[in-house]
Amino acid sequence: MKVTEIIEKGQGPLFTFELLPPLQGETIDSIYEAIEVLLPYKPAYINITNHQMETLYQEREDGLLERISLRKRPGTLGLSAAIQYKYGIDVVPHIICGGVTKEQIDDLLSELVFLEIDNVLVLRGDPPAGKRRFEATPGGHQYSDSLVRQIAEKEWADFSIGVAGYPEKHIEAPNLEHDIAMLKGKIEAGAHYVVTQMFFENSHYFAFVERCRTAGIDVPIIPGIKPLQRRRDLELLPQTFNIELPNRLVEAVERAKTPQEIRDAGRAFCIEQVSELIEAGVPGVHFYTQGRSQVIADVVEATYPPYRERSTPTR
């Protein structure tokens, strides 16, 4: 089923999450284990990330450097198919601009059609490791709006197309107004819904939705949420994603004396954040798991109406 149809038919807020493919050489077992922790909460669909090829240089025995191309997390397509057929849950593989030509995109779309996968999330993708700016592959796409258009214009395919939105603006955008104009271009190219980058101040999401509506963007905008679970994320997340961390979260993490206390502080904050979003009537919450399924399960148990009552201690 298409994501847009799932949203339209949804009873209450949808629960969805994102998984990273295993590192090259690892098995799919860790993915199945992560899914089965979250399976009792009836995920509406599961996103699978995509990672472009990296170029490394390895010294040979003769002292010369050998160029090696490596995809650290391969298997987006295979993993998507395995999950959909094993669990009967719709999947949303990511398609990125980086590292592929338009012809290769067409081949990928054909495979998705054969596998009866109805959804994709379109992203430009990050610059390759070691490069500061994104560079299009020759014969590929520089920006995600043109990739959206390529997919939407296929007469032999009919995908529900998601794109990314940035409540605090994309790190490369000069300002939020410009970034929303870029997002509108992706919608006009054929995208059907938006999933936001993680944020920790709900006011940023609410203001972003309002500005999008004013700009004429009327598709569903699903908030993306990540529980903070490590002390180093206090520096890493703002630097990497251009996002703001609230003082109350920073202070709670700084007061924590052990890794478990840090995780507890991050989980408690996430429960508060998701509760407010659900009360505000968001179409769903999309969780970035990054290998931490149990904390996501704890948050859903404490916030989603079907589970909230059973997780509240009786007196």
C-alpha positions in Angstrom: 0.0 0.0 0.0 1.2 3.5 -0.7 2.2 5.8 2.2 -0.3 8.4 1.1 -3.1 5.7 1.4 -1.8 4.6 4.7 -2.0 8.2 6.0 -5.5 8.7 4.7 -6.7 5.4 6.3 -4.8 5.8 9.5 -6.6 5.5 12.8 -4.7 7.9 15.1 -1.0 8.8 14.7 1.0 6.4 12.6 4.1 4.8 14.0 7.0 4.4 11.5 10.7 4.0 11.7 13.9 4.0 9.7 16.6 1.3 9.6 20.2 1.3 8.3 21.3 -1.7 6.3 23.9 -3.8 8.0 27.6 -3.1 7.4 29.1 -5.0 4.5 29.7 -8.6 5.5 27.2 -8.7 8.4 24.0 -10.7 8.3 20.4 -9.6 8.2 19.8 -11.1 11.6 20.4 -7.8 13.5 17.8 -6.1 11.3 15.2 -8.8 12.1 16.0 -8.5 15.8 15.5 -4.8 15.7 12.2 -5.1 13.8 10.8 -7.8 16.2 11.4 -5.5 19.2 9.1 -2.9 17.4 6.7 -5.3 15.8 4.1 -5.3 18.7 3.5 -1.6 18.0 2.3 -2.2 14.5 4.5 -0.1 12.4 2.7 1.3 9.4 5.8 1.2 7.2 9.6 0.9 7.5 12.2 3.1 5.8 15.5 1.6 4.6 18.4 4.0 4.1 20.7 4.1 1.1 24.4 4.9 1.1 26.5 5.8 -1.9 29.8 4.2 -2.9 32.9 5.6 -1.2 36.4 5.8 -2.7 39.3 4.7 -0.5 43.0 4.4 -1.2 44.9 1.4 0.1 48.7 1.0 0.0 49.9 -2.0 -1.9 52.9 -4.1 -1.1 55.0 -2.2 -3.7 54.2 1.1 -1.9 51.8 2.4 -4.6 48.2 3.4 -3.7 45.3 1.4 -5.0 41.9 3.0 -5.5 39.1 0.9 -4.0 35.4 1.6 -4.3 33.3 0.4 -1.3 29.7 0.7 -0.2 29.9 0.2 3.6 26.1 -0.4 3.9 24.9 -2.1 0.8 21.7 -4.0 0.3 18.9 -1.4 0.4 16.9 -3.1 -2.3 17.4 -6.7 -1.0 16.7 -5.6 2.6 13.5 -3.8 1.6 12.2 -6.9 -0.3 13.1 -9.3 2.6 11.3 -7.2 5.2 8.2 -6.7 3.1 7.9 -10.4 2.3 8.8 -11.7 5.7 6.6 -9.4 7.8 4.0 -8.1 5.3 4.9 -4.5 6.3 5.2 -1.9 3.6 8.7 -0.6 3.1 10.1 2.7 1.8 13.6 2.3 0.3 15.5 5.5 0.0 16.7 6.6 -3.4 19.6 9.1 -3.5 21.1 11.3 -6.2 24.7 10.5 -5.3 26.6 7.8 -7.1 24.0 6.8 -9.7 23.0 7.8 -13.2 19.5 8.4 -14.5 19.7 5.1 -16.3 20.6 3.2 -13.2 17.7 4.9 -11.4 15.4 3.5 -14.1 16.8 0.1 -13.6 16.2 0.4 -9.8 12.6 1.6 -10.4 11.9 -1.4 -12.6 13.1 -3.8 -9.8 10.9 -2.0 -7.3 7.9 -2.5 -9.6 8.7 -6.2 -10.0 9.0 -6.5 -6.2 5.6 -4.7 -5.7 7.2 -2.0 -3.6 5.0 1.1 -3.9 7.0 3.7 -2.0 10.3 5.6 -2.2 11.9 8.4 -0.2 13.9 10.7 -2.4 17.0 12.4 -1.1 20.0 14.2 -2.6 22.3 12.4 -0.1 25.4 13.5 1.7 28.7 14.5 0.0 31.1 11.5 -0.3 33.4 11.0 2.6 36.2 13.6 2.5 34.4 16.1 0.4 32.7 19.2 1.6 30.2 19.7 -1.2 27.9 17.4 -3.0 28.8 16.7 -6.7 26.5 15.0 -9.1 27.6 11.8 -10.7 28.0 12.4 -14.5 24.6 11.5 -16.0 22.9 11.8 -12.6 21.1 14.4 -10.6 22.5 17.3 -8.7 19.2 18.0 -6.8 16.5 15.8 -5.5 13.6 17.7 -7.3 14.9 16.5 -10.7 15.1 12.9 -9.3 11.5 13.3 -8.0 10.5 14.4 -11.5 12.2 11.4 -13.1 10.3 9.0 -10.9 6.9 10.8 -11.1 7.0 11.0 -14.9 7.4 7.2 -15.4 4.3 6.0 -17.2 5.0 2.4 -16.2 5.4 3.1 -12.4 3.2 4.7 -9.8 5.1 5.3 -6.6 4.2 7.3 -3.5 7.1 9.6 -3.3 8.4 11.1 0.0 11.0 13.9 0.4 12.8 15.5 3.3 12.0 18.7 5.0 14.2 20.7 7.4 12.4 22.6 10.2 15.6 24.4 11.0 16.7 24.6 7.4 19.2 22.4 5.5 22.7 22.9 6.6 23.7 24.2 3.2 20.6 26.5 2.7 21.2 30.3 3.2 17.9 30.7 5.1 14.7 28.9 5.9 12.6 30.8 3.3 15.0 29.6 0.5 14.8 26.1 1.9 11.0 26.0 1.9 11.0 27.2 -1.7 13.3 24.3 -2.6 10.9 22.0 -0.8 8.0 23.4 -2.7 9.9 22.6 -5.9 10.1 19.0 -4.9 6.3 18.9 -4.2 5.6 20.5 -7.6 7.9 17.9 -9.2 5.6 15.1 -7.9 6.4 14.4 -4.3 3.4 13.3 -2.1 4.5 13.8 1.5 7.3 15.2 3.6 9.3 13.6 6.4 11.3 16.0 8.5 14.9 15.9 9.7 15.2 15.2 13.4 14.5 18.2 15.7 14.3 18.6 19.5 12.2 21.7 19.8 8.6 21.1 18.7 8.1 24.8 18.2 10.4 24.5 15.2 8.2 21.8 13.7 5.0 23.7 14.3 6.4 26.9 12.8 7.8 25.0 9.8 4.4 23.4 9.0 2.7 26.8 9.2 5.3 28.4 6.9 4.9 25.5 4.5 1.2 25.9 4.4 1.6 29.6 3.8 3.9 28.8 0.9 1.3 26.5 -0.7 2.7 23.1 0.4 -0.4 21.1 1.4 0.9 17.5 1.6 1.3 15.7 4.9 4.4 16.7 6.9 5.5 13.9 9.2 7.9 14.8 12.1 11.1 12.9 12.4 12.3 12.1 15.9 15.5 10.7 17.4 16.1 10.0 21.1 19.4 11.4 22.2 21.3 8.6 23.8 25.0 9.6 24.0 26.8 12.5 25.7 28.8 13.3 22.6 25.5 13.9 20.7 25.3 17.3 22.5 28.1 18.4 20.1 27.8 16.0 17.2 24.1 16.5 16.3 24.1 20.4 16.2 27.3 20.3 14.1 26.2 17.6 11.7 22.6 18.5 11.2 22.4 22.3 12.0 19.8 21.7 14.8 19.2 23.2 18.2 19.2 21.3 21.4 17.0 22.7 24.2 18.7 23.7 27.4 16.5 21.4 29.5 17.8 18.4 27.5 21.4 19.6 27.6 21.3 20.1 31.3 19.6 16.8 31.9 22.4 15.0 30.0 25.1 17.0 31.6 23.8 16.1 35.1 23.8 12.4 34.2 26.7 10.5 35.8 26.5 7.2 33.9 25.7 6.1 30.3 22.5 4.6 31.6 21.5 7.9 33.2 22.2 9.7 29.9 20.0 7.2 28.0 17.2 7.7 30.7 17.4 11.4 30.3 17.2 11.2 26.5 14.3 8.8 26.7 12.3 10.9 29.2 12.8 14.0 27.0 11.7 12.1 23.9 8.5 10.8 25.6 7.7 14.4 26.5 8.4 15.6 23.0 6.4 12.8 21.2 3.5 13.3 23.6 3.2 16.9 22.7 3.3 16.1 19.0 0.6 13.4 19.3 -1.6 15.8 21.3 -1.2 18.3 18.5 -2.6 15.9 16.0 0.4 15.1 13.8 -0.3 12.4 11.1 2.4 10.2 12.6 5.8 10.1 14.1 8.8 8.8 12.2 11.6 7.5 14.4 15.3 7.3 13.5 16.4 4.1 15.3 20.1 3.9 14.5 20.3 0.5 16.2 18.3 1.5 19.3 15.0 -0.2 19.0 14.3 -0.7 22.7 14.3 3.0 23.5 11.9 3.6 20.6 9.6 0.8 21.9 9.7 2.5 25.4 8.7 5.9 23.8 5.9 4.4 21.8 4.6 2.4 24.8 4.5 5.6 26.9 3.0 8.0 24.3 0.8 6.2 21.7 -2.9 6.0 22.8 -3.3 2.2 22.3 -0.4 1.5 24.7 -0.3 4.5 27.0 -2.8 3.2 29.5 -1.2 -0.1 30.0 2.2 1.6 30.6 0.9 3.8 33.3 1.4 2.3 36.8 -1.8 1.8 38.8 -2.0 3.1 42.3 
